[in-house]
Amino acid sequence: MDAMPVAATFRLDRAAAERVDRLSRRLGERGISQYRDRLGYPPHVTLVRCEDLKRDPALRALRRFAAQLAPHPIRLEALSCFPGDRSVLWLAPAFDAELRILQQRLYTDLALFLCEPMHCEPGSWVPHVTLAAGLSTGEASAAMTLLSPEFQPIAGVLDRIELVRFPPVEVEWTAIAAASS
């Protein structure tokens, strides 16, 4: 079997995810992007992404990490866009040093098991919740114009960690964040 990309994600709680999905549906209603529908996976922050991993030892490390993980508050404060030929529209969380430390710790715990890590090295990782991907410059501009007037910050909780393979997204492992702070 060919290697498929893998990601460790930190999922938003149901209420916050519903608010993110409403924004995504607005993009779909206007014919700008069907990203969320095509993805088929709830809103999340990707902590680590790689082309593949050594599954069994990585899962052991992920289980140890998750056992110490408490639900983590997050506040999505702004719309933003990664520029490029195929832009990504995303929600930017407030600066959160603790979330960055958690991501760095997970990256360090998994580093020996990752194959070709992408966009997740500590120091270059940008925490975000994707609303749409693969947008042309015009689509990105239209999306920002559509959503900016109605956007309100979204407070939520990152409450579960998952290991997923894609495409299409398949959840391989999940754990509820329940450790005490």
Biotite code that builds the C-alpha atoms (Angstrom):
import biotite.structure as struc

atoms = struc.array([
    struc.Atom([0.000, 0.000, 0.000], chain_id="A", res_id=1, res_name="MET", atom_name="CA", element="C"),
    struc.Atom([1.298, 3.476, -0.882], chain_id="A", res_id=2, res_name="ASP", atom_name="CA", element="C"),
    struc.Atom([1.921, 5.904, 1.951], chain_id="A", res_id=3, res_name="ALA", atom_name="CA", element="C"),
    struc.Atom([-0.830, 8.422, 2.606], chain_id="A", res_id=4, res_name="MET", atom_name="CA", element="C"),
    struc.Atom([-0.380, 11.715, 4.435], chain_id="A", res_id=5, res_name="PRO", atom_name="CA", element="C"),
    struc.Atom([-1.066, 11.564, 8.162], chain_id="A", res_id=6, res_name="VAL", atom_name="CA", element="C"),
    struc.Atom([-2.002, 14.253, 10.656], chain_id="A", res_id=7, res_name="ALA", atom_name="CA", element="C"),
    struc.Atom([-2.474, 14.563, 14.393], chain_id="A", res_id=8, res_name="ALA", atom_name="CA", element="C"),
    struc.Atom([-5.351, 16.974, 14.939], chain_id="A", res_id=9, res_name="THR", atom_name="CA", element="C"),
    struc.Atom([-6.880, 18.724, 17.930], chain_id="A", res_id=10, res_name="PHE", atom_name="CA", element="C"),
    struc.Atom([-10.633, 18.975, 17.311], chain_id="A", res_id=11, res_name="ARG", atom_name="CA", element="C"),
    struc.Atom([-12.947, 21.836, 18.234], chain_id="A", res_id=12, res_name="LEU", atom_name="CA", element="C"),
    struc.Atom([-15.883, 21.188, 20.543], chain_id="A", res_id=13, res_name="ASP", atom_name="CA", element="C"),
    struc.Atom([-19.293, 20.766, 18.916], chain_id="A", res_id=14, res_name="ARG", atom_name="CA", element="C"),
    struc.Atom([-20.630, 24.306, 19.511], chain_id="A", res_id=15, res_name="ALA", atom_name="CA", element="C"),
    struc.Atom([-17.508, 26.018, 18.152], chain_id="A", res_id=16, res_name="ALA", atom_name="CA", element="C"),
    struc.Atom([-17.343, 23.573, 15.230], chain_id="A", res_id=17, res_name="ALA", atom_name="CA", element="C"),
    struc.Atom([-20.941, 24.435, 14.299], chain_id="A", res_id=18, res_name="GLU", atom_name="CA", element="C"),
    struc.Atom([-20.049, 28.144, 14.161], chain_id="A", res_id=19, res_name="ARG", atom_name="CA", element="C"),
    struc.Atom([-17.044, 27.394, 11.931], chain_id="A", res_id=20, res_name="VAL", atom_name="CA", element="C"),
    struc.Atom([-19.198, 25.191, 9.706], chain_id="A", res_id=21, res_name="ASP", atom_name="CA", element="C"),
    struc.Atom([-21.746, 28.022, 9.311], chain_id="A", res_id=22, res_name="ARG", atom_name="CA", element="C"),
    struc.Atom([-19.009, 30.212, 7.855], chain_id="A", res_id=23, res_name="LEU", atom_name="CA", element="C"),
    struc.Atom([-17.949, 27.412, 5.519], chain_id="A", res_id=24, res_name="SER", atom_name="CA", element="C"),
    struc.Atom([-21.539, 26.862, 4.389], chain_id="A", res_id=25, res_name="ARG", atom_name="CA", element="C"),
    struc.Atom([-21.759, 30.566, 3.449], chain_id="A", res_id=26, res_name="ARG", atom_name="CA", element="C"),
    struc.Atom([-18.819, 30.022, 1.104], chain_id="A", res_id=27, res_name="LEU", atom_name="CA", element="C"),
    struc.Atom([-20.570, 27.021, -0.423], chain_id="A", res_id=28, res_name="GLY", atom_name="CA", element="C"),
    struc.Atom([-23.875, 28.898, -0.827], chain_id="A", res_id=29, res_name="GLU", atom_name="CA", element="C"),
    struc.Atom([-22.049, 31.549, -2.849], chain_id="A", res_id=30, res_name="ARG", atom_name="CA", element="C"),
    struc.Atom([-20.233, 28.982, -4.962], chain_id="A", res_id=31, res_name="GLY", atom_name="CA", element="C"),
    struc.Atom([-16.825, 30.018, -3.626], chain_id="A", res_id=32, res_name="ILE", atom_name="CA", element="C"),
    struc.Atom([-15.750, 26.793, -1.931], chain_id="A", res_id=33, res_name="SER", atom_name="CA", element="C"),
    struc.Atom([-17.128, 23.374, -0.988], chain_id="A", res_id=34, res_name="GLN", atom_name="CA", element="C"),
    struc.Atom([-14.024, 22.595, 1.077], chain_id="A", res_id=35, res_name="TYR", atom_name="CA", element="C"),
    struc.Atom([-15.744, 21.524, 4.311], chain_id="A", res_id=36, res_name="ARG", atom_name="CA", element="C"),
    struc.Atom([-18.204, 19.268, 2.484], chain_id="A", res_id=37, res_name="ASP", atom_name="CA", element="C"),
    struc.Atom([-15.436, 17.671, 0.425], chain_id="A", res_id=38, res_name="ARG", atom_name="CA", element="C"),
    struc.Atom([-13.160, 17.258, 3.448], chain_id="A", res_id=39, res_name="LEU", atom_name="CA", element="C"),
    struc.Atom([-15.803, 15.421, 5.468], chain_id="A", res_id=40, res_name="GLY", atom_name="CA", element="C"),
    struc.Atom([-13.976, 16.082, 8.729], chain_id="A", res_id=41, res_name="TYR", atom_name="CA", element="C"),
    struc.Atom([-14.910, 18.465, 11.565], chain_id="A", res_id=42, res_name="PRO", atom_name="CA", element="C"),
    struc.Atom([-13.083, 21.755, 12.243], chain_id="A", res_id=43, res_name="PRO", atom_name="CA", element="C"),
    struc.Atom([-9.698, 21.230, 13.892], chain_id="A", res_id=44, res_name="HIS", atom_name="CA", element="C"),
    struc.Atom([-6.180, 22.506, 14.436], chain_id="A", res_id=45, res_name="VAL", atom_name="CA", element="C"),
    struc.Atom([-3.559, 20.310, 12.798], chain_id="A", res_id=46, res_name="THR", atom_name="CA", element="C"),
    struc.Atom([-0.719, 19.792, 15.264], chain_id="A", res_id=47, res_name="LEU", atom_name="CA", element="C"),
    struc.Atom([1.540, 17.591, 13.148], chain_id="A", res_id=48, res_name="VAL", atom_name="CA", element="C"),
    struc.Atom([1.298, 16.605, 9.493], chain_id="A", res_id=49, res_name="ARG", atom_name="CA", element="C"),
    struc.Atom([3.604, 14.285, 7.601], chain_id="A", res_id=50, res_name="CYS", atom_name="CA", element="C"),
    struc.Atom([3.743, 12.123, 4.519], chain_id="A", res_id=51, res_name="GLU", atom_name="CA", element="C"),
    struc.Atom([3.674, 8.957, 6.605], chain_id="A", res_id=52, res_name="ASP", atom_name="CA", element="C"),
    struc.Atom([4.730, 7.628, 9.991], chain_id="A", res_id=53, res_name="LEU", atom_name="CA", element="C"),
    struc.Atom([5.899, 4.503, 11.716], chain_id="A", res_id=54, res_name="LYS", atom_name="CA", element="C"),
    struc.Atom([2.422, 3.650, 12.984], chain_id="A", res_id=55, res_name="ARG", atom_name="CA", element="C"),
    struc.Atom([2.848, 1.462, 16.082], chain_id="A", res_id=56, res_name="ASP", atom_name="CA", element="C"),
    struc.Atom([5.573, 3.462, 17.854], chain_id="A", res_id=57, res_name="PRO", atom_name="CA", element="C"),
    struc.Atom([3.879, 6.718, 16.827], chain_id="A", res_id=58, res_name="ALA", atom_name="CA", element="C"),
    struc.Atom([0.581, 5.558, 18.324], chain_id="A", res_id=59, res_name="LEU", atom_name="CA", element="C"),
    struc.Atom([2.313, 4.623, 21.583], chain_id="A", res_id=60, res_name="ARG", atom_name="CA", element="C"),
    struc.Atom([3.836, 8.124, 21.746], chain_id="A", res_id=61, res_name="ALA", atom_name="CA", element="C"),
    struc.Atom([0.492, 9.709, 20.841], chain_id="A", res_id=62, res_name="LEU", atom_name="CA", element="C"),
    struc.Atom([-1.283, 7.731, 23.576], chain_id="A", res_id=63, res_name="ARG", atom_name="CA", element="C"),
    struc.Atom([1.277, 8.889, 26.166], chain_id="A", res_id=64, res_name="ARG", atom_name="CA", element="C"),
    struc.Atom([0.835, 12.478, 24.991], chain_id="A", res_id=65, res_name="PHE", atom_name="CA", element="C"),
    struc.Atom([-2.983, 12.263, 25.049], chain_id="A", res_id=66, res_name="ALA", atom_name="CA", element="C"),
    struc.Atom([-3.017, 10.781, 28.557], chain_id="A", res_id=67, res_name="ALA", atom_name="CA", element="C"),
    struc.Atom([-1.581, 14.071, 29.834], chain_id="A", res_id=68, res_name="GLN", atom_name="CA", element="C"),
    struc.Atom([-3.829, 16.273, 27.688], chain_id="A", res_id=69, res_name="LEU", atom_name="CA", element="C"),
    struc.Atom([-6.559, 18.469, 29.140], chain_id="A", res_id=70, res_name="ALA", atom_name="CA", element="C"),
    struc.Atom([-9.250, 20.201, 27.090], chain_id="A", res_id=71, res_name="PRO", atom_name="CA", element="C"),
    struc.Atom([-7.677, 23.415, 25.804], chain_id="A", res_id=72, res_name="HIS", atom_name="CA", element="C"),
    struc.Atom([-9.586, 26.707, 25.382], chain_id="A", res_id=73, res_name="PRO", atom_name="CA", element="C"),
    struc.Atom([-9.193, 28.489, 22.060], chain_id="A", res_id=74, res_name="ILE", atom_name="CA", element="C"),
    struc.Atom([-10.461, 31.786, 20.712], chain_id="A", res_id=75, res_name="ARG", atom_name="CA", element="C"),
    struc.Atom([-10.592, 32.168, 16.938], chain_id="A", res_id=76, res_name="LEU", atom_name="CA", element="C"),
    struc.Atom([-10.198, 35.912, 16.499], chain_id="A", res_id=77, res_name="GLU", atom_name="CA", element="C"),
    struc.Atom([-9.666, 36.719, 12.838], chain_id="A", res_id=78, res_name="ALA", atom_name="CA", element="C"),
    struc.Atom([-10.013, 35.621, 9.238], chain_id="A", res_id=79, res_name="LEU", atom_name="CA", element="C"),
    struc.Atom([-6.742, 35.238, 7.392], chain_id="A", res_id=80, res_name="SER", atom_name="CA", element="C"),
    struc.Atom([-5.388, 33.830, 4.157], chain_id="A", res_id=81, res_name="CYS", atom_name="CA", element="C"),
    struc.Atom([-2.216, 31.955, 3.261], chain_id="A", res_id=82, res_name="PHE", atom_name="CA", element="C"),
    struc.Atom([-1.281, 33.505, -0.085], chain_id="A", res_id=83, res_name="PRO", atom_name="CA", element="C"),
    struc.Atom([-0.232, 31.580, -3.141], chain_id="A", res_id=84, res_name="GLY", atom_name="CA", element="C"),
    struc.Atom([-1.512, 30.123, -6.375], chain_id="A", res_id=85, res_name="ASP", atom_name="CA", element="C"),
    struc.Atom([-4.117, 28.175, -4.414], chain_id="A", res_id=86, res_name="ARG", atom_name="CA", element="C"),
    struc.Atom([-4.857, 30.155, -1.273], chain_id="A", res_id=87, res_name="SER", atom_name="CA", element="C"),
    struc.Atom([-6.090, 28.830, 2.055], chain_id="A", res_id=88, res_name="VAL", atom_name="CA", element="C"),
    struc.Atom([-8.687, 30.842, 4.005], chain_id="A", res_id=89, res_name="LEU", atom_name="CA", element="C"),
    struc.Atom([-8.456, 30.212, 7.731], chain_id="A", res_id=90, res_name="TRP", atom_name="CA", element="C"),
    struc.Atom([-9.445, 31.336, 11.196], chain_id="A", res_id=91, res_name="LEU", atom_name="CA", element="C"),
    struc.Atom([-6.595, 32.638, 13.318], chain_id="A", res_id=92, res_name="ALA", atom_name="CA", element="C"),
    struc.Atom([-6.600, 31.923, 17.031], chain_id="A", res_id=93, res_name="PRO", atom_name="CA", element="C"),
    struc.Atom([-5.435, 34.430, 19.603], chain_id="A", res_id=94, res_name="ALA", atom_name="CA", element="C"),
    struc.Atom([-1.762, 33.969, 20.403], chain_id="A", res_id=95, res_name="PHE", atom_name="CA", element="C"),
    struc.Atom([-1.557, 31.002, 22.738], chain_id="A", res_id=96, res_name="ASP", atom_name="CA", element="C"),
    struc.Atom([1.853, 30.129, 24.165], chain_id="A", res_id=97, res_name="ALA", atom_name="CA", element="C"),
    struc.Atom([0.486, 26.998, 25.854], chain_id="A", res_id=98, res_name="GLU", atom_name="CA", element="C"),
    struc.Atom([-0.900, 25.636, 22.568], chain_id="A", res_id=99, res_name="LEU", atom_name="CA", element="C"),
    struc.Atom([2.465, 26.242, 20.919], chain_id="A", res_id=100, res_name="ARG", atom_name="CA", element="C"),
    struc.Atom([4.195, 24.376, 23.755], chain_id="A", res_id=101, res_name="ILE", atom_name="CA", element="C"),
    struc.Atom([1.745, 21.447, 23.374], chain_id="A", res_id=102, res_name="LEU", atom_name="CA", element="C"),
    struc.Atom([2.409, 21.315, 19.632], chain_id="A", res_id=103, res_name="GLN", atom_name="CA", element="C"),
    struc.Atom([6.160, 21.463, 20.157], chain_id="A", res_id=104, res_name="GLN", atom_name="CA", element="C"),
    struc.Atom([5.965, 18.686, 22.748], chain_id="A", res_id=105, res_name="ARG", atom_name="CA", element="C"),
    struc.Atom([3.910, 16.471, 20.420], chain_id="A", res_id=106, res_name="LEU", atom_name="CA", element="C"),
    struc.Atom([6.252, 17.159, 17.528], chain_id="A", res_id=107, res_name="TYR", atom_name="CA", element="C"),
    struc.Atom([9.227, 16.234, 19.708], chain_id="A", res_id=108, res_name="THR", atom_name="CA", element="C"),
    struc.Atom([7.465, 13.073, 20.959], chain_id="A", res_id=109, res_name="ASP", atom_name="CA", element="C"),
    struc.Atom([6.700, 11.991, 17.383], chain_id="A", res_id=110, res_name="LEU", atom_name="CA", element="C"),
    struc.Atom([9.826, 13.267, 15.585], chain_id="A", res_id=111, res_name="ALA", atom_name="CA", element="C"),
    struc.Atom([11.512, 9.861, 15.381], chain_id="A", res_id=112, res_name="LEU", atom_name="CA", element="C"),
    struc.Atom([8.425, 8.323, 13.782], chain_id="A", res_id=113, res_name="PHE", atom_name="CA", element="C"),
    struc.Atom([7.585, 11.003, 11.199], chain_id="A", res_id=114, res_name="LEU", atom_name="CA", element="C"),
    struc.Atom([8.473, 10.700, 7.551], chain_id="A", res_id=115, res_name="CYS", atom_name="CA", element="C"),
    struc.Atom([8.853, 14.052, 5.789], chain_id="A", res_id=116, res_name="GLU", atom_name="CA", element="C"),
    struc.Atom([7.103, 16.383, 8.262], chain_id="A", res_id=117, res_name="PRO", atom_name="CA", element="C"),
    struc.Atom([5.342, 19.305, 6.594], chain_id="A", res_id=118, res_name="MET", atom_name="CA", element="C"),
    struc.Atom([4.526, 22.757, 7.984], chain_id="A", res_id=119, res_name="HIS", atom_name="CA", element="C"),
    struc.Atom([4.740, 21.600, 11.586], chain_id="A", res_id=120, res_name="CYS", atom_name="CA", element="C"),
    struc.Atom([8.279, 22.169, 12.758], chain_id="A", res_id=121, res_name="GLU", atom_name="CA", element="C"),
    struc.Atom([8.227, 24.162, 16.002], chain_id="A", res_id=122, res_name="PRO", atom_name="CA", element="C"),
    struc.Atom([8.887, 27.793, 15.202], chain_id="A", res_id=123, res_name="GLY", atom_name="CA", element="C"),
    struc.Atom([7.325, 27.599, 11.740], chain_id="A", res_id=124, res_name="SER", atom_name="CA", element="C"),
    struc.Atom([3.990, 26.016, 12.734], chain_id="A", res_id=125, res_name="TRP", atom_name="CA", element="C"),
    struc.Atom([1.009, 28.355, 12.292], chain_id="A", res_id=126, res_name="VAL", atom_name="CA", element="C"),
    struc.Atom([-2.013, 27.283, 14.345], chain_id="A", res_id=127, res_name="PRO", atom_name="CA", element="C"),
    struc.Atom([-5.235, 27.745, 12.367], chain_id="A", res_id=128, res_name="HIS", atom_name="CA", element="C"),
    struc.Atom([-8.636, 26.303, 11.487], chain_id="A", res_id=129, res_name="VAL", atom_name="CA", element="C"),
    struc.Atom([-9.074, 26.002, 7.714], chain_id="A", res_id=130, res_name="THR", atom_name="CA", element="C"),
    struc.Atom([-12.307, 27.301, 6.166], chain_id="A", res_id=131, res_name="LEU", atom_name="CA", element="C"),
    struc.Atom([-11.401, 26.795, 2.498], chain_id="A", res_id=132, res_name="ALA", atom_name="CA", element="C"),
    struc.Atom([-8.412, 25.618, 0.485], chain_id="A", res_id=133, res_name="ALA", atom_name="CA", element="C"),
    struc.Atom([-7.335, 25.740, -3.126], chain_id="A", res_id=134, res_name="GLY", atom_name="CA", element="C"),
    struc.Atom([-8.818, 29.193, -3.721], chain_id="A", res_id=135, res_name="LEU", atom_name="CA", element="C"),
    struc.Atom([-7.819, 31.352, -6.652], chain_id="A", res_id=136, res_name="SER", atom_name="CA", element="C"),
    struc.Atom([-6.863, 34.953, -5.847], chain_id="A", res_id=137, res_name="THR", atom_name="CA", element="C"),
    struc.Atom([-10.372, 36.060, -6.884], chain_id="A", res_id=138, res_name="GLY", atom_name="CA", element="C"),
    struc.Atom([-12.064, 33.387, -4.782], chain_id="A", res_id=139, res_name="GLU", atom_name="CA", element="C"),
    struc.Atom([-9.944, 34.270, -1.736], chain_id="A", res_id=140, res_name="ALA", atom_name="CA", element="C"),
    struc.Atom([-10.840, 37.939, -2.152], chain_id="A", res_id=141, res_name="SER", atom_name="CA", element="C"),
    struc.Atom([-14.549, 37.116, -2.565], chain_id="A", res_id=142, res_name="ALA", atom_name="CA", element="C"),
    struc.Atom([-14.457, 34.873, 0.514], chain_id="A", res_id=143, res_name="ALA", atom_name="CA", element="C"),
    struc.Atom([-12.859, 37.578, 2.665], chain_id="A", res_id=144, res_name="MET", atom_name="CA", element="C"),
    struc.Atom([-15.358, 40.164, 1.368], chain_id="A", res_id=145, res_name="THR", atom_name="CA", element="C"),
    struc.Atom([-18.279, 37.839, 2.115], chain_id="A", res_id=146, res_name="LEU", atom_name="CA", element="C"),
    struc.Atom([-17.256, 36.695, 5.590], chain_id="A", res_id=147, res_name="LEU", atom_name="CA", element="C"),
    struc.Atom([-15.468, 39.731, 7.063], chain_id="A", res_id=148, res_name="SER", atom_name="CA", element="C"),
    struc.Atom([-18.594, 41.825, 7.805], chain_id="A", res_id=149, res_name="PRO", atom_name="CA", element="C"),
    struc.Atom([-20.332, 39.025, 9.695], chain_id="A", res_id=150, res_name="GLU", atom_name="CA", element="C"),
    struc.Atom([-17.358, 37.384, 11.394], chain_id="A", res_id=151, res_name="PHE", atom_name="CA", element="C"),
    struc.Atom([-17.445, 37.355, 15.192], chain_id="A", res_id=152, res_name="GLN", atom_name="CA", element="C"),
    struc.Atom([-14.719, 35.717, 17.299], chain_id="A", res_id=153, res_name="PRO", atom_name="CA", element="C"),
    struc.Atom([-15.428, 32.097, 18.154], chain_id="A", res_id=154, res_name="ILE", atom_name="CA", element="C"),
    struc.Atom([-14.601, 30.837, 21.633], chain_id="A", res_id=155, res_name="ALA", atom_name="CA", element="C"),
    struc.Atom([-14.319, 27.096, 21.991], chain_id="A", res_id=156, res_name="GLY", atom_name="CA", element="C"),
    struc.Atom([-12.421, 24.187, 23.404], chain_id="A", res_id=157, res_name="VAL", atom_name="CA", element="C"),
    struc.Atom([-10.041, 21.791, 21.710], chain_id="A", res_id=158, res_name="LEU", atom_name="CA", element="C"),
    struc.Atom([-11.358, 18.621, 23.296], chain_id="A", res_id=159, res_name="ASP", atom_name="CA", element="C"),
    struc.Atom([-10.040, 15.567, 21.442], chain_id="A", res_id=160, res_name="ARG", atom_name="CA", element="C"),
    struc.Atom([-6.924, 14.530, 19.624], chain_id="A", res_id=161, res_name="ILE", atom_name="CA", element="C"),
    struc.Atom([-7.047, 12.296, 16.572], chain_id="A", res_id=162, res_name="GLU", atom_name="CA", element="C"),
    struc.Atom([-4.714, 10.589, 14.168], chain_id="A", res_id=163, res_name="LEU", atom_name="CA", element="C"),
    struc.Atom([-6.098, 10.771, 10.628], chain_id="A", res_id=164, res_name="VAL", atom_name="CA", element="C"),
    struc.Atom([-5.023, 9.609, 7.168], chain_id="A", res_id=165, res_name="ARG", atom_name="CA", element="C"),
    struc.Atom([-6.107, 11.363, 3.997], chain_id="A", res_id=166, res_name="PHE", atom_name="CA", element="C"),
    struc.Atom([-7.418, 11.699, 1.347], chain_id="A", res_id=167, res_name="PRO", atom_name="CA", element="C"),
    struc.Atom([-10.175, 10.912, 2.036], chain_id="A", res_id=168, res_name="PRO", atom_name="CA", element="C"),
    struc.Atom([-9.988, 11.590, 5.761], chain_id="A", res_id=169, res_name="VAL", atom_name="CA", element="C"),
    struc.Atom([-10.089, 8.401, 7.827], chain_id="A", res_id=170, res_name="GLU", atom_name="CA", element="C"),
    struc.Atom([-9.795, 8.585, 11.602], chain_id="A", res_id=171, res_name="VAL", atom_name="CA", element="C"),
    struc.Atom([-7.304, 5.943, 12.755], chain_id="A", res_id=172, res_name="GLU", atom_name="CA", element="C"),
    struc.Atom([-7.274, 6.799, 16.443], chain_id="A", res_id=173, res_name="TRP", atom_name="CA", element="C"),
    struc.Atom([-9.004, 9.222, 18.796], chain_id="A", res_id=174, res_name="THR", atom_name="CA", element="C"),
    struc.Atom([-8.751, 10.239, 22.460], chain_id="A", res_id=175, res_name="ALA", atom_name="CA", element="C"),
    struc.Atom([-10.816, 12.653, 24.496], chain_id="A", res_id=176, res_name="ILE", atom_name="CA", element="C"),
    struc.Atom([-8.722, 15.272, 26.278], chain_id="A", res_id=177, res_name="ALA", atom_name="CA", element="C"),
    struc.Atom([-9.543, 14.657, 29.910], chain_id="A", res_id=178, res_name="ALA", atom_name="CA", element="C"),
    struc.Atom([-6.431, 15.034, 32.056], chain_id="A", res_id=179, res_name="ALA", atom_name="CA", element="C"),
    struc.Atom([-6.572, 17.657, 34.765], chain_id="A", res_id=180, res_name="SER", atom_name="CA", element="C"),
    struc.Atom([-4.608, 20.831, 34.104], chain_id="A", res_id=181, res_name="SER", atom_name="CA", element="C"),
])
